[in-house]
Structures are given as structure tokens and as C-alpha cells.
Amino acid sequence: MRLIIRGKGQFKVPADLAEYAKEKILKYEKRLPKSSILELELEDNNGQKGGLDKICQLIMVIPHEKNPIHYCERSESFRKSIDLVLEKLEREVEEYKEKRKPYF
């Protein structure tokens, strides 16, 4: 699994936030194919003003699937946005594993 974490526009992802996201996402590494790509994009619309402007977008590309899977969440902090996106990712990973199970 390849993981890409980046900021959108002028936003530079702090090292502690990147480490937090990486730690959370790597839990799913064993459940996804090795050639899958996860791209996490963080954006801060209002800067220091605050509000519900911390956007986290996750794009997951799984080989042999037609379309990439895209999730987007917005909240008042990046950590909360990351957690919300990862809840959706967890459900998708479980559905993917169920779909791939052989029937006996």
C-alpha cells in the first residue's frame, strides 16, 4: 500500500499531523492489496480564523476496481476530520474484504 499525505494550496502539513494520519491509516495496510494507493489531502479554507473549515479528502485506488473511492469530511479540527474519513474507510475496507471472500 502506498500512502500520500499532502496539503492543498498554501497549507503545509505539520509533521505531527502527518504522523497521526499515517499511524491511523496504516492499520488498514494488511486488509488492502499491496498495490493500492491511498491519498490524503488536507485543506484549511479560513486559515487562523477557525470554524468548520478543516477539510480532509481521501482517495483510495484499488487495483482491478473501475473507479477510485473518494471521501471528504469537514470539521473544526484536522484530527476530527481524519477520524471521520477513516470511519468511512473502515466500512469500505470491510465491504471490500467481504466481496473478495470465496464462497464454499
N, C-alpha and C positions, 0 to 999 in steps of 0.2 A: 504494500500500500504506500502510495506517495502522498504526502501531506504538504500543502502550500498554504501559508498564513501570510496575508498581506493587508495593508491599509489602502483605502481608496482615496483618491485625491491627494490632499496635503497631509492626511493623517498617517503618522508613523506609529507602528505597533510597538508598544513598550515591551521590553524583554520579559518582564514578569507576566504580562497578559498573554504573550505568545507561549510561554511555558505552561501557563494554566490551561490554555486551549489544547496544546499538544498533549498534555497529560490526560485530559478528558477524552480526546478523540482516539488516542492510541489504545484505549480499552476495546475498540471495535476492530482492531487490526487482525485478530485471529479469525473473526467471523466474516471478513470480506476477502475476495480474491486478491492475490498478491499484486496483480496488475491494475487494481482500482486506483482512482485518483480522487482525493478529497481536497477541495479548495475552499478555504475560509477567508472571507473578505470582510473587514471591519471598516465602518464609516461613522464619523462623528459630524452630523449636519450642523449643529449650532455652536460647536466648539465649547468654550468655557461657560456659555450661558445656561446650559443644562436643559432639562426637560426630557421628553421621550424622543431622543434624537440619536441614541446609540444603536446603530443598525448592524446586524450580523447576518451575512448571507453565506450559505453553504451549498456548494455544487459538488455532487457526487457522480463520478463517471465510472460505471461498472462495465467491464468488457462484455461483449456479446449482448448488451442491452441497447435498444434503439436510441433512447433519449436519456440525457443526463437528468438527474434528480436535483431539484432546486428548492431550497428552503430559505425563508427570510423572516427574521424576527426583529422587533424594535422594542426597546425598553429604556429605563433611565440609567442603566449601567451595562458595560460590556460583558461582565461576568454573567449577569442575569440573561442577557441576550444569547450568549453562548450556551448557557444551560437550557434555554427554551428550544434552541435549534437542535441541540443534542437529544432532547426528548423525542423530537420528531425523527431524528436519525435512528434512534434505537428502535422505534416501531418499524421503520423501513427495513432495517437490517434483519429484524425478526421475520418480517414478511418474506424477505429475500431468501433467508435460510429455509423457511417452510416450503417455499416454492421449489427449492432445489433438492429437497429430501426425496430419496427414491421410495416408491411405494412397494411394499412386499405383499 
